[in-house]
Amino acid sequence: MADTDKEFVCTYRHRGQEYGINVHAADYKDASAHLRAIGTTGSVDGVLVMSVSLPSTASLWRRLQVAVGVLLGRYGR
């Protein structure tokens, strides 16, 4: 993801319900291209069981600490 990318909010309908996803893209046209790519090449990889946010400035050591903590169950699910 480029530093100049923006986060676009996208919506779609499925079985009568409206859902949303966020896409990081350079501009509106690029965000639309992302959605088309999802439709043609997207896959479901599994169920998200946890999300841990770290600042992009976090050191490699800190990232490893968090990863080990997650594996050892130190972070709630």
Biotite code that builds the C-alpha atoms (Angstrom):
import biotite.structure as struc

atoms = struc.array([
    struc.Atom([0.000, 0.000, 0.000], chain_id="A", res_id=1, res_name="MET", atom_name="CA", element="C"),
    struc.Atom([1.430, 3.344, -1.013], chain_id="A", res_id=2, res_name="ALA", atom_name="CA", element="C"),
    struc.Atom([1.695, 6.136, 1.548], chain_id="A", res_id=3, res_name="ASP", atom_name="CA", element="C"),
    struc.Atom([-0.627, 8.268, -0.594], chain_id="A", res_id=4, res_name="THR", atom_name="CA", element="C"),
    struc.Atom([-3.452, 5.707, -0.611], chain_id="A", res_id=5, res_name="ASP", atom_name="CA", element="C"),
    struc.Atom([-6.755, 6.719, 0.925], chain_id="A", res_id=6, res_name="LYS", atom_name="CA", element="C"),
    struc.Atom([-9.286, 4.469, 2.616], chain_id="A", res_id=7, res_name="GLU", atom_name="CA", element="C"),
    struc.Atom([-12.517, 4.236, 0.616], chain_id="A", res_id=8, res_name="PHE", atom_name="CA", element="C"),
    struc.Atom([-15.772, 2.982, 2.137], chain_id="A", res_id=9, res_name="VAL", atom_name="CA", element="C"),
    struc.Atom([-17.588, 0.639, -0.252], chain_id="A", res_id=10, res_name="CYS", atom_name="CA", element="C"),
    struc.Atom([-21.001, -0.985, 0.058], chain_id="A", res_id=11, res_name="THR", atom_name="CA", element="C"),
    struc.Atom([-22.652, -3.924, -1.655], chain_id="A", res_id=12, res_name="TYR", atom_name="CA", element="C"),
    struc.Atom([-25.906, -5.834, -1.378], chain_id="A", res_id=13, res_name="ARG", atom_name="CA", element="C"),
    struc.Atom([-26.232, -9.570, -0.780], chain_id="A", res_id=14, res_name="HIS", atom_name="CA", element="C"),
    struc.Atom([-29.470, -11.470, -0.120], chain_id="A", res_id=15, res_name="ARG", atom_name="CA", element="C"),
    struc.Atom([-31.372, -8.289, 0.596], chain_id="A", res_id=16, res_name="GLY", atom_name="CA", element="C"),
    struc.Atom([-28.856, -6.943, 3.127], chain_id="A", res_id=17, res_name="GLN", atom_name="CA", element="C"),
    struc.Atom([-26.327, -4.141, 2.733], chain_id="A", res_id=18, res_name="GLU", atom_name="CA", element="C"),
    struc.Atom([-22.713, -4.704, 3.753], chain_id="A", res_id=19, res_name="TYR", atom_name="CA", element="C"),
    struc.Atom([-19.585, -2.597, 3.698], chain_id="A", res_id=20, res_name="GLY", atom_name="CA", element="C"),
    struc.Atom([-15.864, -3.007, 3.274], chain_id="A", res_id=21, res_name="ILE", atom_name="CA", element="C"),
    struc.Atom([-12.987, -0.563, 3.273], chain_id="A", res_id=22, res_name="ASN", atom_name="CA", element="C"),
    struc.Atom([-10.506, -0.491, 0.395], chain_id="A", res_id=23, res_name="VAL", atom_name="CA", element="C"),
    struc.Atom([-7.146, 1.270, 0.342], chain_id="A", res_id=24, res_name="HIS", atom_name="CA", element="C"),
    struc.Atom([-6.590, 2.872, -3.060], chain_id="A", res_id=25, res_name="ALA", atom_name="CA", element="C"),
    struc.Atom([-5.013, 5.887, -4.741], chain_id="A", res_id=26, res_name="ALA", atom_name="CA", element="C"),
    struc.Atom([-8.306, 7.350, -5.976], chain_id="A", res_id=27, res_name="ASP", atom_name="CA", element="C"),
    struc.Atom([-11.963, 6.550, -6.766], chain_id="A", res_id=28, res_name="TYR", atom_name="CA", element="C"),
    struc.Atom([-11.065, 4.830, -10.056], chain_id="A", res_id=29, res_name="LYS", atom_name="CA", element="C"),
    struc.Atom([-8.467, 2.642, -8.314], chain_id="A", res_id=30, res_name="ASP", atom_name="CA", element="C"),
    struc.Atom([-10.969, 1.764, -5.549], chain_id="A", res_id=31, res_name="ALA", atom_name="CA", element="C"),
    struc.Atom([-13.456, 0.658, -8.222], chain_id="A", res_id=32, res_name="SER", atom_name="CA", element="C"),
    struc.Atom([-10.740, -1.486, -9.817], chain_id="A", res_id=33, res_name="ALA", atom_name="CA", element="C"),
    struc.Atom([-10.119, -3.108, -6.419], chain_id="A", res_id=34, res_name="HIS", atom_name="CA", element="C"),
    struc.Atom([-13.798, -4.043, -6.153], chain_id="A", res_id=35, res_name="LEU", atom_name="CA", element="C"),
    struc.Atom([-13.786, -5.569, -9.637], chain_id="A", res_id=36, res_name="ARG", atom_name="CA", element="C"),
    struc.Atom([-10.666, -7.574, -8.715], chain_id="A", res_id=37, res_name="ALA", atom_name="CA", element="C"),
    struc.Atom([-12.381, -8.855, -5.569], chain_id="A", res_id=38, res_name="ILE", atom_name="CA", element="C"),
    struc.Atom([-15.266, -10.089, -7.716], chain_id="A", res_id=39, res_name="GLY", atom_name="CA", element="C"),
    struc.Atom([-13.008, -11.946, -10.138], chain_id="A", res_id=40, res_name="THR", atom_name="CA", element="C"),
    struc.Atom([-10.049, -13.083, -8.032], chain_id="A", res_id=41, res_name="THR", atom_name="CA", element="C"),
    struc.Atom([-11.189, -12.801, -4.394], chain_id="A", res_id=42, res_name="GLY", atom_name="CA", element="C"),
    struc.Atom([-11.253, -15.795, -2.089], chain_id="A", res_id=43, res_name="SER", atom_name="CA", element="C"),
    struc.Atom([-12.441, -16.585, 1.414], chain_id="A", res_id=44, res_name="VAL", atom_name="CA", element="C"),
    struc.Atom([-9.394, -17.594, 3.448], chain_id="A", res_id=45, res_name="ASP", atom_name="CA", element="C"),
    struc.Atom([-10.997, -18.262, 6.820], chain_id="A", res_id=46, res_name="GLY", atom_name="CA", element="C"),
    struc.Atom([-12.726, -16.731, 9.816], chain_id="A", res_id=47, res_name="VAL", atom_name="CA", element="C"),
    struc.Atom([-11.086, -13.760, 11.510], chain_id="A", res_id=48, res_name="LEU", atom_name="CA", element="C"),
    struc.Atom([-10.602, -14.685, 15.157], chain_id="A", res_id=49, res_name="VAL", atom_name="CA", element="C"),
    struc.Atom([-8.553, -11.708, 16.299], chain_id="A", res_id=50, res_name="MET", atom_name="CA", element="C"),
    struc.Atom([-7.306, -8.378, 15.074], chain_id="A", res_id=51, res_name="SER", atom_name="CA", element="C"),
    struc.Atom([-4.356, -6.650, 16.725], chain_id="A", res_id=52, res_name="VAL", atom_name="CA", element="C"),
    struc.Atom([-3.430, -3.120, 15.710], chain_id="A", res_id=53, res_name="SER", atom_name="CA", element="C"),
    struc.Atom([0.127, -1.893, 15.953], chain_id="A", res_id=54, res_name="LEU", atom_name="CA", element="C"),
    struc.Atom([1.430, 1.449, 14.766], chain_id="A", res_id=55, res_name="PRO", atom_name="CA", element="C"),
    struc.Atom([3.496, 1.229, 11.593], chain_id="A", res_id=56, res_name="SER", atom_name="CA", element="C"),
    struc.Atom([6.394, 2.611, 13.635], chain_id="A", res_id=57, res_name="THR", atom_name="CA", element="C"),
    struc.Atom([6.382, -0.381, 16.020], chain_id="A", res_id=58, res_name="ALA", atom_name="CA", element="C"),
    struc.Atom([9.753, -2.074, 16.159], chain_id="A", res_id=59, res_name="SER", atom_name="CA", element="C"),
    struc.Atom([10.316, -5.622, 14.960], chain_id="A", res_id=60, res_name="LEU", atom_name="CA", element="C"),
    struc.Atom([10.926, -6.596, 18.610], chain_id="A", res_id=61, res_name="TRP", atom_name="CA", element="C"),
    struc.Atom([7.524, -5.195, 19.660], chain_id="A", res_id=62, res_name="ARG", atom_name="CA", element="C"),
    struc.Atom([5.794, -6.971, 16.776], chain_id="A", res_id=63, res_name="ARG", atom_name="CA", element="C"),
    struc.Atom([7.394, -10.260, 17.866], chain_id="A", res_id=64, res_name="LEU", atom_name="CA", element="C"),
    struc.Atom([6.312, -9.652, 21.471], chain_id="A", res_id=65, res_name="GLN", atom_name="CA", element="C"),
    struc.Atom([2.711, -9.163, 20.379], chain_id="A", res_id=66, res_name="VAL", atom_name="CA", element="C"),
    struc.Atom([2.810, -12.217, 18.075], chain_id="A", res_id=67, res_name="ALA", atom_name="CA", element="C"),
    struc.Atom([4.113, -14.448, 20.892], chain_id="A", res_id=68, res_name="VAL", atom_name="CA", element="C"),
    struc.Atom([1.536, -12.976, 23.275], chain_id="A", res_id=69, res_name="GLY", atom_name="CA", element="C"),
    struc.Atom([-1.245, -13.816, 20.839], chain_id="A", res_id=70, res_name="VAL", atom_name="CA", element="C"),
    struc.Atom([0.058, -17.385, 20.428], chain_id="A", res_id=71, res_name="LEU", atom_name="CA", element="C"),
    struc.Atom([0.254, -17.836, 24.203], chain_id="A", res_id=72, res_name="LEU", atom_name="CA", element="C"),
    struc.Atom([-3.270, -16.507, 24.708], chain_id="A", res_id=73, res_name="GLY", atom_name="CA", element="C"),
    struc.Atom([-2.270, -13.336, 26.545], chain_id="A", res_id=74, res_name="ARG", atom_name="CA", element="C"),
    struc.Atom([-4.658, -11.264, 24.452], chain_id="A", res_id=75, res_name="TYR", atom_name="CA", element="C"),
    struc.Atom([-8.417, -11.798, 24.794], chain_id="A", res_id=76, res_name="GLY", atom_name="CA", element="C"),
    struc.Atom([-10.465, -13.082, 21.902], chain_id="A", res_id=77, res_name="ARG", atom_name="CA", element="C"),
])
